[in-house]
Structure formats: C-alpha cells, structure tokens
Amino acid sequence: MSEVGQQELIQIVGGISVSGTLINSFSTVLKTIFSFGRSLGSAIRRISENTLCPL
C-alpha cells in the first residue's frame, strides 16, 4: 500500500446520499415531536378548563 499525498487527499470527494431510511427516520422524528406537542397542549387545556376525569 502506498501513502496518499496531500494533493490526492484534496481531490477525494465524499458523498452523502439521501436514502429512504434517512427520510423515514426524519419523518418519524417529526411525527413524534408533533404527537408530543399535541399531548402536551391537550393536557394543558384540560388542566386549565378543569375537565379532568376523577380517579
């Protein structure tokens, strides 16, 4: 194996590809954050309106 020189290192181009798995995980994170916000908002509304179910 030979050592790669500085000029060759500069010319190396790495790539990132957007795959289906990456898109799916990003959408899952967004859905989770949205669901958490909806639950938190609903809890705040129920507490402020005093419409909690008795235990």
N, C-alpha and C positions, 0 to 999 in steps of 0.2 A: 504494500500500500504506500502511496506517495502522499506527502503533505500537500494540502491545498494552500495556494498562495493567497495573499491579501486581495489581489485583483480578481481572482476567481471567486473568492468569498463574496465580493461586492456584486458579482454578476448572478449569484444564485437568487432565484425568485421563488419564494414560497407562496403557496396559495391557500386560500380558505374557500371552502365550498359550502353553500347553504344546502343542507340535506333535509330530507323530510323529517328525520328525527329531531334536528335542531328546531325546525319550525313547530313541530308537535310539542316539544318541551317548552318553548316560548309561549305558545298558546295555553298550555296547561298552567303555567305560572300566572298568566294574565287572568285566566278563569278563577284560579284560587284566590288571587288578590281581590277580584270583583266580588266573589262569594263572601269573603271575609268582611268586606266593606258593607255589603248588603245585610249580613247578620248583625254587625255592629250597629248599623243605622236602625235596624228593626228593634234591637234591644234598647237603644237609647229612646226611641219613640215610645215603646211600651212602658218604659220606666217613667218617662215624662207625662204620659197620659194616664198613668196608674191603672193599666189594664193587664196586670199580671195575674196568672192563674193561681188560686190558693193551693197550697200543698196538702 
